Amino acid sequence: MNKIAIFCSASDHIDPIYAEKASELGAWIGKTGKWLIYGGSNTGLMEAVARSAKENGAMIMGVVPTKLEERGAVSDLLDVTFRAVNLSDRKDIMLQEADVAVALPGGVGTLDEIFHVMAAATIGYHEKKVIFYNVNGFWNGILEFLAGLETQHFAHRPLKNYFTVANTFDELKQLLEY
Ligand SMILES: Nc1ncnc2c1ncn2[C@@H]1O[C@H](COP(=O)(O)O)[C@@H](O)[C@H]1O
């Protein structure tokens, strides 16, 4: 996996453990010579992962909707800037450019991105997976809900076809290494 999309929080007001884990992942992306593809914002976990990736030599692609650019919230760390006309366009570009998507803790923006990727896979648009990076069990509620979709037959195929879970950084690295 060489091009890693990261979906994650834009908030600067969350527990610092999440920024630490985002930085750790960013550093690994840089040291292993991979590309980081992300929302391009200069806030929250997005800035944490990008700063650390950059300090460790990563190439960074930011996919920035014009509305966010107008607000001046674009990171100065980007090597490549894709301008997207809206959030749907942005998700399509990120999906097209990445080999895999990693979901760090985040809010509705992150959820929107995760489910865009998974829903497109369910109807055969691509075979790329979302990896839930389950820092401190952050994703447990969503994972339980997804399991419930299967037991109640709302899922047409096993949802493990579309996502996987890393409970530790070592597990995440193993999933991204090949
Ligand atoms: N202000 C933002 N700048 C860039 N990208 C953003 C911004 N807000 C949301 N995004 C995208 O959605 C998630 C973060 O949203 P949360 O609601 O904080 O989870 C992130 O992956 C961005 O691509």
PDBQT file of the ligand as one rigid body, heavy atoms in Angstrom, charges set to zero:
ROOT
HETATM    1  N1  LIG A 201     -12.351  22.175   8.100  1.00  0.00    +0.000 N 
HETATM    2  C1  LIG A 201     -12.036  21.092   7.387  1.00  0.00    +0.000 A 
HETATM    3  N2  LIG A 201     -10.988  21.145   6.551  1.00  0.00    +0.000 NA
HETATM    4  C2  LIG A 201     -10.668  20.083   5.803  1.00  0.00    +0.000 A 
HETATM    5  N3  LIG A 201     -11.318  18.924   5.858  1.00  0.00    +0.000 NA
HETATM    6  C3  LIG A 201     -12.357  18.818   6.661  1.00  0.00    +0.000 A 
HETATM    7  C4  LIG A 201     -12.772  19.879   7.453  1.00  0.00    +0.000 A 
HETATM    8  N4  LIG A 201     -13.841  19.498   8.139  1.00  0.00    +0.000 NA
HETATM    9  C5  LIG A 201     -14.077  18.234   7.787  1.00  0.00    +0.000 A 
HETATM   10  N5  LIG A 201     -13.170  17.780   6.901  1.00  0.00    +0.000 N 
HETATM   11  C6  LIG A 201     -13.109  16.419   6.318  1.00  0.00    +0.000 C 
HETATM   12  O1  LIG A 201     -13.878  15.565   7.153  1.00  0.00    +0.000 OA
HETATM   13  C7  LIG A 201     -13.013  14.932   8.089  1.00  0.00    +0.000 C 
HETATM   14  C8  LIG A 201     -13.032  15.664   9.399  1.00  0.00    +0.000 C 
HETATM   15  O2  LIG A 201     -14.322  15.974   9.800  1.00  0.00    +0.000 OA
HETATM   16  P1  LIG A 201     -14.788  15.694  11.309  1.00  0.00    +0.000 P 
HETATM   17  O3  LIG A 201     -16.233  16.070  11.347  1.00  0.00    +0.000 OA
HETATM   18  O4  LIG A 201     -13.930  16.542  12.202  1.00  0.00    +0.000 OA
HETATM   19  O5  LIG A 201     -14.575  14.232  11.528  1.00  0.00    +0.000 OA
HETATM   20  C9  LIG A 201     -11.615  14.941   7.521  1.00  0.00    +0.000 C 
HETATM   21  O6  LIG A 201     -11.184  13.629   7.181  1.00  0.00    +0.000 OA
HETATM   22  C10 LIG A 201     -11.689  15.859   6.322  1.00  0.00    +0.000 C 
HETATM   23  O7  LIG A 201     -11.355  15.207   5.126  1.00  0.00    +0.000 OA
ENDROOT
TORSDOF 0
